[in-house]
């Protein structure tokens, strides 16, 4: 039996069931996982020719979408603390015509050098992290971005809705409900400011998700 590479030590949560992740996302999104990824990508600040890092990339789908946009003039990298997630992401690269470099790495200690990227993105990760790790991760985002580069963070953030709308918010309920995730993304604003980001803006991706952007 092939031995599993243990994940690097981190205070953040990792997902041990990587092989079921895509299936579960499909169930939780009611079969709209592709639409969800496209909605996230539609708000992203990357463009053709950019060098992009997806931190906490999971099984790699969001990074692969970014690669389609930046094209051969750009470059996309993906990192995740889970070796199992990275193995699946790499297998997707092998089946595609895209070029994404996936590596095991930690949000609190990113291995890339200073001022390496035009855009750093991070989706559906922050709610898994304790407060001190969020701060360290955002500091790392600032460090590895080029001057003028952009950070783009997407996470769950509940909004008011009627009873039937809330029944459809399966992911939010599984993560503790609307009360726990209220203003989840808004709470990142002071962390971005403290790290040195400016031109900070927020908005909705859809009913369940919000985003925050900032400039270095």
PAVEX-308118 format. One line per 4 residues: their letters; for each residue y, z, x of N, C-alpha, C, O, CB. Coordinates in pm, whole numbers, plus 32768, in hexadecimal, padded with zeros to 4 digits. Glycine has a CB too. Example, Ala and Ser with C-alpha at 12.3 -4.5 7.8 and 13.67 -1.06 7.14 Angstrom:
2
as	7DC7 830C 8527 7E3E 830C 84CE 7EB6 830C 8528 7EB4 834E 8590 7E41 8389 846B; 7F1F 82C4 8505 7F96 82CA 8557 8003 8313 850A 8072 8324 853D 7FC4 823C 8580
***
This chain:
216
xxxx	7F88 8000 8054 8000 8000 8000 807D 8000 8058 8085 804A 80BA 8001 807B 7FA1; 80DD 7FAB 8034 8158 7FA2 8080 81AE 801E 8068 81C6 8043 7FF5 81A5 7F22 805A; 81DB 805E 80D2 822A 80D7 80C4 82B7 80B3 8096 82ED 804A 80BA 822E 8125 8149; 82F3 810E 8047 837A 80FA 8016 83DE 8136 8078 83CB 81A6 80A8 838B 8139 7F8A
xxxx	8448 80EC 8096 84B1 8121 80EB 8501 8188 809E 8535 8169 8033 850D 80AF 811F; 850C 8203 80D2 8558 8268 8088 85EC 8246 8086 8620 820D 80E7 8543 82F3 80C6; 8631 8267 801A 86C1 824C 8016 870B 82A5 8078 86DC 8313 8095 86F8 8260 7F88; 877E 8278 80AB 87CC 82CE 8104 8800 8346 80B6 8819 833A 803E 8842 8280 8144
xxxx	8810 83B8 80F8 883F 842F 80B0 88CD 8420 807C 8926 83F6 80C6 8837 84A8 810B; 88E1 8442 7FFE 8964 8439 7FBF 896B 849E 7F4F 8905 84C2 7F15 897F 83AA 7F8B; 89E3 84CC 7F2F 89F8 8527 7EC0 8A02 84DD 7E3B 89FF 851A 7DD0 8A75 857B 7ED7; 8A0E 8459 7E42 8A14 8409 7DC8 898A 83F3 7D8F 8926 8405 7DD5 8A58 8384 7DE3
xxxx	8984 83CB 7D10 8905 83AE 7CD0 88D7 8320 7CF2 8927 82C2 7CEF 8911 83BF 7C37; 8858 8313 7D13 881D 828F 7D23 87B6 827B 7CB4 8783 82DB 7C7B 87DB 827E 7DAF; 8798 81FF 7C96 873A 81DF 7C2A 86B2 81BD 7C67 86A6 8156 7CAA 876E 8168 7BD2; 864C 8210 7C52 85CB 81FB 7C93 8575 8190 7C51 8512 8164 7C8B 8580 827B 7C96
xxxx	8599 8166 7BD7 8546 8108 7B8D 8586 807E 7B8E 859D 8042 7B24 8531 8139 7AFC; 85A1 804C 7C05 85E9 7FCD 7C14 85A0 7F59 7BD1 85E0 7EFE 7B9B 85FD 7FAE 7CA6; 851B 7F5B 7BD3 84CE 7EEB 7B9C 84E0 7EDD 7B05 84C6 7E72 7ACE 843B 7EFD 7BBC; 850C 7F49 7AC2 8521 7F44 7A31 85B6 7F3A 7A0C 85D9 7F34 7996 84E5 7FC0 79F0
xxxx	860C 7F39 7A71 869B 7F43 7A57 86CF 7ECF 7A02 8712 7EE5 799D 86E8 7F48 7AD9; 86AF 7E54 7A2A 86E2 7DDF 79E1 86AF 7DDD 7952 86F9 7DB9 78F6 86BA 7D5F 7A28; 8630 7E05 793E 85F8 7E0A 78B7 8642 7E71 7862 8663 7E57 77EF 8563 7E2B 78BC; 865B 7EE6 789D 869F 7F4F 7853 872E 7F29 7830 875D 7F44 77C1 869E 7FD0 78A3
xxxx	8774 7EE9 788E 87FD 7EBB 7871 87FB 7E57 77FE 8853 7E59 77A8 883D 7E7A 78EF; 8797 7E01 77FD 878B 7DA0 778F 8778 7DE4 7709 87B1 7DBA 76A4 8718 7D42 77A9; 8727 7E4E 7706 8710 7E99 768A 878F 7EE1 765F 87B6 7EDB 75EA 869D 7EFD 769C; 87CF 7F26 76BF 8845 7F76 769E 88BB 7F1F 7672 890F 7F4B 7623 886E 7FCA 7715
xxxx	88C0 7EA5 76A6 892E 7E4B 767F 8908 7DF3 7608 894F 7D95 75E5 8956 7DF2 76F5; 8897 7E14 75C9 8868 7DC9 7555 8856 7D35 7575 8878 7CDE 7524 88C9 7DDA 74E0; 8820 7D1A 75EC 8805 7C91 7614 887E 7C44 7646 8878 7BCA 7657 87CA 7C48 75A5; 88ED 7C8C 765D 8969 7C49 7685 8990 7C6B 7715 8A07 7C70 7735 89DB 7C71 7628
xxxx	892D 7C81 776C 894D 7CA7 77F6 8996 7C38 7840 89EF 7C54 7890 88CD 7CCC 7841; 8972 7BBA 7827 89B7 7B4B 7868 8A48 7B45 783A 8AA2 7B2E 788A 8970 7AC6 784B; 8A5F 7B58 77B8 8AE7 7B5A 7783 8B36 7BCC 77C1 8BAC 7BBC 77E2 8AE6 7B66 76E9; 8AF6 7C3F 77D0 8B38 7CB2 780D 8B63 7C94 789C 8BD4 7CB3 78C2 8ADB 7D2C 780A
xxxx	8B0B 7C58 78EB 8B2F 7C35 7976 8BA1 7BD1 797A 8BFA 7BDA 79CF 8AB5 7BFC 79C0; 8B9F 7B70 791E 8C0B 7B0D 791A 8C90 7B4D 78F4 8CF9 7B26 7927 8BE9 7A9D 78B8; 8C8C 7BAF 7899 8D07 7BF5 7872 8D42 7C42 78E8 8DBB 7C44 78FC 8CEC 7C54 77FC; 8CEB 7C83 7935 8D19 7CCB 79AC 8D55 7C6A 7A11 8DBF 7C84 7A4A 8CA5 7D1B 79EC
xxxx	8D10 7BFA 7A28 8D3E 7B98 7A8A 8DC3 7B59 7A5F 8E15 7B36 7AB4 8CD5 7B2B 7A9D; 8DD7 7B4A 79DD 8E51 7B07 79AC 8ECF 7B54 79CF 8F3A 7B18 79DB 8E49 7AF5 7914; 8EC6 7BD8 79E1 8F3B 7C2B 7A02 8F4B 7C3F 7A99 8FAF 7C78 7AC5 8F30 7CB2 79BD; 8EEB 7C11 7AE8 8EEC 7C2B 7B78 8F5B 7BDC 7BBD 8F7A 7B6D 7B94 8E63 7C07 7BB6
xxxx	8F96 7C16 7C27 9007 7BD5 7C6B 8FDF 7B74 7CDB 9036 7B3D 7D1D 9061 7C3D 7CA3; 8F5D 7B5F 7CF1 8F37 7B06 7D5E 8F4B 7A74 7D36 8F4E 7A51 7CC0 8EA5 7B1E 7D87; 8F58 7A20 7D9E 8F6F 7991 7D89 8F26 7943 7DF6 8EE9 797D 7E50 9009 7970 7D88; 8F2D 78C0 7DEC 8EEC 7869 7E4F 8F1B 788B 7EDC 8F93 7897 7EF5 8F0A 77D5 7E30
xxxx	8EBC 7899 7F37 8EDC 78B4 7FC3 8EE3 7946 7FE8 8EF1 7966 805E 8F5B 7874 7FE5; 8EDB 79A2 7F87 8EE6 7A30 7FA4 8E66 7A68 7FE2 8DF8 7A35 7FCC 8F08 7A7D 7F25; 8E78 7AD2 802F 8E08 7B21 8063 8DFF 7B9E 800D 8E5E 7BEC 8005 8E1A 7B44 80FC; 8D8B 7BB3 7FCC 8D7B 7C18 7F65 8D06 7C74 7F86 8C9E 7C47 7FB6 8D65 7BD7 7EDC
xxxx	8D19 7CF6 7F6C 8CAC 7D56 7F77 8C98 7D99 7EEF 8CF7 7DCF 7EB6 8CCA 7DC1 7FE5; 8C1C 7D96 7EBC 8BF7 7DDC 7E41 8BAF 7E5C 7E69 8B3C 7E57 7E95 8B9C 7D82 7DE5; 8BF2 7ECE 7E5B 8BBB 7F4F 7E82 8B6F 7F8B 7E0B 8BA6 7F96 7D9D 8C2C 7FB0 7EB3; 8AF2 7FB2 7E21 8A9E 7FDF 7DB3 8A70 7F6A 7D60 8A76 7F6B 7CE5 8AE9 8043 7D5B
xxxx	8A40 7F03 7DA5 8A24 7E81 7D67 89A8 7E7F 7D10 8992 7E1E 7CC6 8A16 7E19 7DD1; 8954 7EE7 7D17 88DB 7EE7 7CC7 8880 7E73 7CEC 8865 7E5B 7D61 88FC 7EE1 7C34; 8850 7E2C 7C87 87F5 7DBC 7CA0 883D 7D39 7CBC 87FD 7CD0 7CC3 8799 7DAA 7C2A; 88C2 7D3D 7CCC 8909 7CCD 7D07 8948 7C66 7CAD 8988 7C09 7CDF 88B1 7C89 7D5B
xxxx	893A 7C73 7C2A 896A 7C09 7BD2 8A01 7BF5 7BD8 8A31 7B84 7BD6 8942 7C27 7B44; 8A4D 7C63 7BE1 8ADF 7C56 7BE3 8B0E 7C15 7C64 8B6D 7BC5 7C64 8B20 7CE0 7BD3; 8ACD 7C36 7CD2 8AEF 7BF8 7D53 8ACE 7B64 7D52 8B18 7B14 7D8B 8AA6 7C3E 7DC7; 8A60 7B3F 7D14 8A3B 7AB1 7D0C 8AA1 7A63 7CBA 8AC0 79F0 7CDB 89AF 7AA2 7CCF
xxxx	8AD5 7A9F 7C50 8B3F 7A5C 7C02 8BBC 7A4A 7C57 8BFD 79E2 7C51 8B60 7AAE 7B83; 8BDD 7AAE 7CA6 8C52 7AA3 7CFE 8C40 7A33 7D63 8CA0 79ED 7D84 8C6C 7B27 7D47; 8BC7 7A21 7D93 8BAB 79B8 7DF5 8BC5 792D 7DBB 8BF1 78D3 7E02 8B1A 79C2 7E26; 8BAA 791D 7D39 8BC6 789D 7CF9 8C5B 787D 7CFA 8C82 7809 7D03 8B91 789D 7C69
xxxx	8CAD 78E5 7CF1 8D3F 78D1 7CEB 8D79 78BA 7D76 8DC7 785D 7D89 8D82 794B 7CAA; 8D54 790D 7DD8 8D93 7902 7E5C 8D65 7885 7EA6 8DAC 7853 7EFD 8D74 797E 7EB0; 8CED 7853 7E85 8CBE 77D6 7EBE 8C9C 77DD 7F51 8C96 784A 7F8B 8D25 776E 7EAA; 8C86 776A 7F8E 8C5A 7765 8019 8CC9 778B 807A 8CAE 77AB 80EE 8C25 76DC 803A
xxxx	8D44 7787 804D 8DB4 77B0 80A2 8DC3 7848 80A8 8E05 787D 8101 8E35 7772 8070; 8D85 788E 8048 8D8B 791F 8044 8D06 795C 806E 8CAE 7917 80A2 8DB1 794E 7FB9; 8CF9 79DF 8058 8C7E 7A26 807A 8C72 7AA1 8021 8CD6 7AE3 8004 8C7C 7A4E 8111; 8BF8 7ABF 7FF7 8BE0 7B34 7FA2 8B74 7B8A 7FE1 8B0D 7B59 800F 8BB6 7B09 7F13
xxxx	8B8F 7C0C 7FE3 8B30 7C70 8013 8B17 7CD4 7FA3 8B6F 7CEE 7F50 8B65 7CB8 8095; 8A9E 7D0B 7FA1 8A7E 7D72 7F40 8A3D 7DE8 7F84 89EE 7DD7 7FE1 8A23 7D3B 7ED2; 8A5E 7E60 7F57 8A21 7ED8 7F92 89F9 7F39 7F25 8A38 7F41 7EBB 8A83 7F1C 7FF5; 898E 7F84 7F40 895E 7FE8 7EE2 8912 8052 7F31 88D6 8034 7F98 8905 7FA9 7E73
xxxx	8914 80CE 7F00 88CC 813A 7F43 8836 8133 7F2D 87E9 8175 7F73 8900 81C0 7F13; 880B 80E3 7ECC 877C 80D9 7EAB 873C 8061 7EF1 875F 7FEF 7ED3 8769 80CE 7E13; 86DD 8078 7F4D 8697 8008 7F8C 864C 7FB3 7F27 8640 7F3A 7F39 8636 803C 7FF4; 861A 7FF0 7EBC 85D1 7FA5 7E56 862D 7F43 7E0F 8606 7ED1 7DF3 8590 8004 7DF2
xxxx	86A6 7F6D 7DF1 8707 7F13 7DB2 8727 7E9E 7E0F 872D 7E2B 7DE3 8788 7F5E 7D8E; 873B 7EBC 7E8D 875D 7E52 7EEE 86EA 7DF0 7EFD 8701 7D77 7F0B 8780 7E90 7F76; 8670 7E1F 7EFB 85FC 7DC4 7F05 85FB 7D61 7E91 85DF 7CEB 7EA5 8578 7E14 7F07; 8619 7D91 7E19 861C 7D37 7DA5 8691 7CD5 7DB0 8683 7C5F 7D92 8628 7D88 7D22
xxxx	8704 7D07 7DDC 8778 7CAF 7DEE 8759 7C40 7E52 877C 7BCD 7E3B 87F4 7D00 7E1D; 8719 7C63 7EBF 86F5 7BFE 7F24 8694 7B97 7EEC 869D 7B21 7F0E 86B8 7C41 7FA0; 8639 7BC2 7E96 85DA 7B64 7E5B 8622 7B01 7DFF 85F8 7A8E 7DF3 856D 7BAE 7E0C; 868F 7B2D 7DBF 86DD 7AD3 7D6A 8727 7A6A 7DBE 8735 79F7 7D94 8742 7B23 7D15
xxxx	8755 7A92 7E35 8796 7A33 7E8E 8735 79C5 7EB6 8758 794F 7EBA 87CD 7A7A 7F0B; 86B9 79EE 7ED3 8654 798C 7EFC 8638 7926 7E8F 8615 78B3 7EAD 85D3 79D3 7F22; 8647 794E 7E11 862B 78F4 7DA1 86A5 78A1 7D79 8699 7844 7D29 85FA 7943 7D29; 8719 78C3 7DAF 8795 787E 7D88 87C2 7820 7DF7 8785 781A 7E62 8804 78E3 7D67
xxxx	882D 77D9 7DDD 886B 7783 7E41 88E6 77C7 7E7C 8938 7786 7EBD 8891 76FA 7E04; 88F2 7849 7E67 8967 7894 7E91 894B 78E4 7F0F 88D7 78FF 7F31 8997 78F0 7E22; 89B6 790A 7F54 89AA 7952 7FD3 89F4 79D7 7FC8 8A6E 79DC 7FD5 89E1 78FD 804A; 89A9 7A42 7FB1 89E1 7AC8 7FAA 8993 7B21 800A 8918 7B1E 800C 89DD 7B01 7F18
xxxx	89DB 7B6F 805A 899D 7BC8 80BC 8993 7C54 807F 89F8 7C99 8070 89EF 7BCB 8141; 8919 7C7E 805C 8902 7D01 801F 88CD 7D63 8088 8870 7D43 80D2 889F 7CF6 7FA9; 8909 7DDB 808C 88E2 7E40 80ED 88E1 7ECB 80AC 892F 7EE7 8052 8942 7E3F 8165; 8886 7F21 80DC 8887 7FAE 80B4 88FD 7FF2 80F9 890B 7FE9 8173 8800 7FF5 80D8
xxxx	8951 8035 80AB 89C9 8073 80E2 89FA 80DC 807F 89D5 80DA 800A 8A37 800A 80FF; 8A4D 8139 80AE 8A80 81A5 805B 8B14 8192 803C 8B60 8167 8093 8A6B 822B 80A0; 8B3C 81B0 7FC3 8BC7 81A2 7F9A 8C22 81FE 7FEA 8C96 81DC 8001 8BD6 81BF 7F06; 8BEF 8271 8014 8C42 82D2 805C 8C4A 82B7 80F1 8C94 82FA 8139 8C0E 835D 8044
xxxx	8BFE 8256 8121 8BFD 8236 81B0 8BD9 81A3 81C2 8B6E 8183 81F6 8B98 8291 81FE; 8C31 814C 8196 8C15 80BC 8197 8C12 8089 8228 8C6A 80AA 8277 8C80 806F 8145; 8BAE 803A 8249 8B97 8012 82D4 8BF4 7FA3 8304 8BFC 7F8A 837C 8B09 7FE6 82E5; 8C3A 7F60 82AA 8C92 7EF2 82D2 8D10 7F27 8316 8D3B 7F97 82FD 8CB7 7E9C 8257
xxxx	8D4A 7ED3 836B 8DBE 7EFC 83BB 8E3F 7EF9 8369 8E42 7EC3 82FA 8DCD 7EA2 8435; 8EA7 7F34 839F 8F29 7F3B 835D 8F5F 7EAE 833E 8F4B 7E51 838B 8F8E 7F87 83B6; 8FA2 7EA2 82CB 8FEA 7E28 82A5 8F91 7DAC 82AB 8FB4 7D46 82E7 9064 7E15 82FF; 8F1B 7DB7 826B 8EB8 7D4B 8270 8EB6 7CF4 81F3 8E86 7C83 81F9 8E30 7D85 8285
xxxx	8EE9 7D27 8182 8ED3 7CE3 8102 8F54 7CC9 80B6 8FB6 7D13 80C2 8E75 7D35 80AD; 8F51 7C5D 8067 8FBF 7C3E 800C 8FB3 7C8C 7F8A 9017 7CB5 7F4E 8FC4 7BA7 7FEF; 8F38 7CA2 7F5E 8F1E 7CE9 7EE1 8EA6 7D45 7EF3 8E3F 7D1C 7F29 8F05 7C85 7E6C; 8EB2 7DC0 7EC5 8E41 7E1C 7EB8 8E2F 7E39 7E24 8E8E 7E62 7DE1 8E57 7EA0 7F0C
xxxx	8DB7 7E24 7DF1 8D9D 7E40 7D64 8D2C 7EA6 7D57 8CDB 7EB9 7DB1 8D7B 7DBF 7D18; 8D2B 7EE7 7CE3 8CCF 7F55 7CCB 8CBF 7F62 7C34 8D20 7F80 7BEF 8D02 7FDC 7D0B; 8C47 7F4B 7C01 8C36 7F4F 7B70 8BC5 7FAC 7B47 8B57 7FA8 7B7F 8C1A 7EC3 7B3B; 8BE2 8000 7AE4 8B81 805B 7AA6 8B43 80BA 7B0B 8ACB 80D7 7B06 8B14 800D 7A60
xxxx	8B95 80EA 7B68 8B67 8145 7BD0 8BB0 81CB 7BCB 8B71 8233 7BDF 8B7A 8106 7C58; 8C32 81CA 7BB2 8C82 8242 7BC2 8C54 82B8 7B6E 8C60 832B 7B99 8D10 8223 7BA2; 8C1F 829E 7AF5 8BF3 830E 7AA1 8B77 8353 7AD9 8B53 83C0 7AAB 8BD6 82DC 7A13; 8B36 8316 7B3C 8AC2 8355 7B7D 8AEB 83B2 7BEF 8A97 83FA 7C24 8A64 82E9 7BB2
xxxx	8B6B 83B2 7C16 8B95 83F7 7C90 8BE1 8478 7C71 8C32 847B 7C14 8BEC 839B 7CE4; 8BCA 84E2 7CBF 8C1F 8559 7CB5 8CAA 8539 7CE7 8CBF 84D4 7D2B 8BE3 85CF 7D05; 8D0B 858F 7CC6 8D98 8574 7CE3 8DB5 855B 7D75 8E02 8501 7D96 8DEB 85E4 7CB4; 8D78 85A9 7DCF 8D96 8598 7E5D 8D63 8514 7E92 8D9D 84DA 7EED 8D5B 860A 7EAE
xxxx	8CF4 84E4 7E58 8CBC 8464 7E85 8D0F 83EF 7E51 8D1D 8389 7E95 8C2B 8456 7E57; 8D47 83FD 7DDA 8DA2 8396 7DA6 8E19 8387 7E05 8E40 8318 7E28 8DD3 83BA 7D17; 8E51 83F7 7E2F 8EC5 83F5 7E88 8EA1 83B4 7F0E 8EEC 8360 7F40 8EF9 8483 7E9F; 8E2E 83DA 7F47 8E04 83A0 7FC7 8DEC 830A 7FB9 8E13 82BC 8010 8D84 83E6 7FFA
xxxx	8DAD 82E2 7F4A 8D92 8254 7F36 8E11 8203 7F2A 8E1B 8198 7F66 8D3E 8241 7EBA; 8E72 8234 7EDE 8EF0 81EB 7ECD 8F3D 81E5 7F51 8F7E 8181 7F6E 8F46 822D 7E60; 8F36 8250 7FA0 8F72 824C 8026 8F32 81E0 807C 8F77 819B 80C7 8F65 82D5 806B; 8EAF 81D2 8070 8E68 816A 80BB 8E91 80DF 808B 8EA0 8084 80DC 8DD1 817D 80AE
xxxx	8EA2 80CF 8008 8ECE 804E 7FD4 8F54 8027 8014 8F66 7FB4 803E 8EDC 8053 7F39; 8FAF 8086 801B 9032 806B 8055 9026 8046 80E9 906A 7FEB 8119 908F 80E4 8045; 8FD0 808B 812F 8FBE 8073 81BF 8F8F 7FE6 81DC 8FC1 7FA4 8237 8F5C 80D7 81FA; 8F2D 7FB6 818F 8EEF 7F35 81B1 8F38 7EBD 8176 8F17 7E4B 8194 8E5F 7F35 8182
xxxx	8F9D 7ED6 8121 8FEA 7E68 80E9 9055 7E38 814A 9091 7E87 8193 902A 7E91 8064; 906B 7DB6 814B 90D9 7D7D 8197 915D 7DA5 8154 915E 7DC1 80DC 90CC 7CE2 81A1; 91CA 7DA8 819E 924D 7DBD 815D 9263 7D57 80EE 9253 7CDF 8104 92C0 7DB5 81C6; 9288 7D87 8078 9299 7D2E 8006 9219 7D19 7FB7 921A 7CD7 7F4F 92CC 7CAA 8034
xxxx	91A9 7D51 7FE8 912A 7D42 7FA3 9125 7D94 7F23 9178 7DEC 7F0C 90B9 7D6A 7FFD; 90C1 7D76 7ECF 90B8 7DB4 7E4A 9036 7E03 7E39 8FCC 7DDB 7E69 90C2 7D49 7DDD; 9041 7E74 7DF4 8FCD 7EBE 7DC7 8FBE 7EA7 7D31 9021 7EA0 7CE9 8FD9 7F57 7DE9; 8F40 7E9C 7D03 8F23 7E80 7C76 8EAD 7ED8 7C4F 8E3C 7EC1 7C7B 8F05 7DE7 7C5D
xxxx	8EC8 7F3D 7BFC 8E61 7F9D 7BD3 8E4E 7F94 7B3C 8EAF 7F98 7AF0 8E88 802D 7BFD; 8DD2 7F88 7B12 8DAF 7F83 7A84 8D51 7FF7 7A66 8CF3 8011 7AB1 8D6D 7EFB 7A5D; 8D6B 803E 79F9 8D10 80AA 79D3 8D17 80BE 793C 8D6E 8088 78F8 8D34 812D 7A1D; 8CB8 810D 790A 8CB7 812C 787C 8D2E 8185 7859 8D4E 81E3 78A1 8C34 8170 7855
xxxx	8D6E 8165 77EA 8DD9 81B9 77B6 8DDD 81A9 7720 8DF9 813C 76ED 8E63 8195 77F7; 8DC2 8214 76DA 8DB5 820D 7649 8E3B 81F5 7606 8EA4 8218 763C 8D76 828D 7614; 8E36 81B8 7591 8EAC 81A7 753D 8E88 81D7 74B1 8E13 81DD 748C 8EDE 8111 753C; 8EEE 81F8 7465 8ED5 8225 73DC 8E96 81B5 738B 8EB8 8140 739C 8F58 8254 739A
xxxx	8E3A 81DA 7335 8DFA 8177 72E0 8DBD 81BC 7268 8DAD 8236 7267 8D8F 812A 732E; 8D9C 816E 7203 8D5D 81AB 718E 8CCB 81CA 71AC 8C99 81AA 7218 8D69 8150 7113; 8C87 8208 714F 8BFD 8236 7164 8BA2 81C3 718D 8B51 81D2 71E9 8BC7 8279 70E6; 8BAD 8152 7149 8B52 80E4 7165 8B70 80A2 71EC 8B14 8074 7230 8B5B 807C 70F6
xxxx	8BEF 809E 7214 8C11 806B 7298 8BD7 80C4 7305 8BA4 8092 7369 8CA9 805F 72A8; 8BDE 8146 72F2 8BAB 81A1 7357 8B13 819C 7361 8ADB 81B6 73CC 8BD7 822E 7338; 8AD1 817B 72F4 8A40 816B 72FB 8A1A 80FA 735A 89AD 80FB 7394 8A06 8151 726F; 8A72 8098 7369 8A53 8027 73C1 8A70 8046 7454 8A49 7FFA 74AC 8AA4 7FAD 7397
xxxx	8AB3 80B8 746E 8AD8 80DB 74F7 8A65 8127 753B 8A77 819A 7564 8B58 8130 74F9; 89F2 80E8 7545 897B 812B 7577 898F 8165 7603 8968 81D6 761E 8905 80CC 7577; 89CB 8117 765A 89DA 8143 76E5 8A35 81BD 76ED 8A17 821C 7735 8A11 80D2 773C; 8AA2 81BB 76A3 8AFE 822C 76A3 8AB9 82AA 766F 8ACA 8316 76A8 8B79 820D 764F
xxxx	8A6B 829D 7604 8A25 8312 75CF 89BD 8347 7631 89AD 83C0 763E 89E3 82F1 754A; 8977 82EE 7676 8913 831A 76D8 8953 8362 774E 8911 83B2 7791 88C2 82A4 7709; 89D2 8346 7768 8A17 8386 77D8 8A6C 83FD 77AB 8AC5 8429 77F4 8A6F 8321 781F; 8A53 8431 7734 8A97 84AB 770B 8AF7 849B 7698 8B37 84FC 766F 8ADE 84E3 777C
xxxx	8B04 8423 7663 8B57 8410 75ED 8BE7 83EE 760A 8C14 83EC 767C 8B52 848A 759B; 8C30 83D2 759D 8CBB 83A6 75A8 8D15 8411 75E4 8D72 83F0 762E 8CF0 837E 7521; 8CFC 848F 75C5 8D52 84FA 75F8 8D4B 8504 768F 8DB1 8512 76D1 8D2B 8580 75B9; 8CD3 84FC 76C6 8CC1 850B 7757 8D04 849A 77A3 8D3B 84B0 780E 8C2D 8511 777B
xxxx	8D01 8420 776D 8D33 83AC 77B6 8DBE 8380 7788 8DEB 8313 77AA 8CD2 8339 77A7; 8E01 83D4 773C 8E8A 83B4 7712 8EE6 83B6 778D 8EE2 8414 77DD 8EBC 8418 76A5; 8F37 834F 779C 8F95 8343 780E 8F4E 8342 7895 8F88 8369 78FA 8FF9 83B7 780B; 8ED1 8316 7897 8E82 8315 7912 8EC3 82C2 7980 8EC7 82EC 79F4 8DF6 82E0 78F6
xxxx	8EF6 824D 795D 8F36 81F5 79C0 8FC6 8222 79DA 8FF5 821A 7A4C 8F35 8162 798E; 900B 8253 7974 9093 8283 7987 9099 82F4 79EE 90FC 8303 7A35 90CD 82B3 7901; 902E 8342 79F7 902A 83B1 7A56 9023 8382 7AE7 9033 83D2 7B43 8FB4 840A 7A37; 900A 8301 7AFC 9006 82CB 7B84 9092 82AA 7BB9 90A3 8295 7C32 8FAE 824E 7B89
xxxx	90F5 82A5 7B62 917C 827E 7B8D 91B1 82D6 7BFD 91DF 82A0 7C62 91DB 8283 7B17; 91AD 835C 7BF1 91E1 83AE 7C60 9191 839F 7CE0 91C9 83AC 7D4D 91E3 8440 7C38; 9110 8383 7CD6 90BE 8370 7D4E 90E8 82F1 7D98 90EE 82F0 7E13 9029 836A 7D2A; 9105 8287 7D4C 9135 820C 7D8B 91BD 8220 7DCB 91D7 81F0 7E3A 913B 819B 7D25
xxxx	9215 8268 7D86 929A 8281 7DBD 9290 82D4 7E3D 92D5 82B7 7E9F 92F2 82CA 7D56; 923C 833B 7E3C 922D 8392 7EB1 91F4 8346 7F29 9210 8368 7F9B 91D3 8407 7E8F; 91A5 82DE 7F0E 9169 828F 7F7A 91C9 8226 7FB1 91AD 81E7 8017 90EC 824A 7F4A; 923B 8213 7F6E 929F 81B4 7FA0 92A9 8133 7F52 92F2 80D9 7F7A 9282 8194 802C
xxxx	9260 8127 7EE2 9268 80AE 7E92 92EA 80AD 7E3F 931C 8115 7E17 91ED 80A2 7E36; 931C 8034 7E27 9394 8022 7DD4 9377 7FB5 7D6E 9309 7F7F 7D69 9410 7FFE 7E2C; 93DC 7F95 7D1C 93CC 7F2F 7CB2 934E 7F49 7C61 9302 7EEC 7C44 93C8 7EA1 7CEE; 9338 7FC6 7C3C 92BF 7FED 7BF4 92CB 7FC7 7B60 9330 7FE4 7B20 92A5 8084 7C02
xxxx	9264 7F87 7B2D 9262 7F60 7AA0 91D8 7F7C 7A66 9174 7F7E 7AAE 9287 7EC9 7A90; 91D4 7F93 79E3 9156 7FAB 799D 9150 7F54 7921 91B6 7F22 78F2 9147 8040 7978; 90D7 7F42 78ED 90C6 7EF4 7874 9038 7EFE 7842 8FE3 7F40 787E 90EB 7E62 788D; 901E 7EBB 77D4 8F99 7EBC 7799 8F4B 7E40 77C2 8F82 7DD2 77CA 8FA2 7EC4 7700
xxxx	8EC9 7E54 77DD 8E6C 7DE4 77EB 8E32 7DC4 7763 8E2B 7D50 773A 8DFC 7E04 7852; 8E07 7E2D 771C 8DD8 7E23 7692 8DE2 7EAF 7654 8E24 7F06 768E 8D44 7DEB 768A; 8DA3 7EC7 75E4 8DAF 7F4B 75A4 8D76 7FBA 75FB 8DA9 802A 75F9 8D69 7F4B 751D; 8D0E 7F9E 7646 8CCB 8005 7693 8D00 8015 7721 8CEF 807F 775E 8C39 7FE7 7699
xxxx	8D40 7FAF 7756 8D66 7FAE 77E4 8DFC 7F9B 77F8 8E3E 7F54 77AC 8D1A 7F41 782D; 8E2E 7FDC 7860 8EBA 7FCA 788A 8EBD 7FAC 791F 8E5A 7FC2 7965 8F0F 8048 7869; 8F2F 7F7A 794F 8F3B 7F5B 79DD 8FBC 7F94 7A14 901A 7FB0 79CA 8F36 7EC4 79F4; 8FC0 7FA4 7A98 903A 7FCA 7AE0 9042 7F75 7B5D 8FDF 7F62 7BA2 903A 8062 7B03
xxxx	90B9 7F41 7B79 90D3 7EF0 7BF0 9144 7F2F 7C3F 919A 7F73 7C07 90F6 7E5D 7BC9; 9144 7F18 7CC1 91B0 7F45 7D15 91BC 7EEC 7D8F 915E 7EA6 7DB4 919B 7FD5 7D3E; 9231 7EEF 7DCF 924C 7E9F 7E47 925E 7EFA 7EC0 9296 7F67 7EB6 92CB 7E46 7E33; 922E 7ECC 7F32 9245 7F14 7FAE 92CB 7EEB 7FE8 92F2 7F1C 8052 91D2 7EFB 8013
***
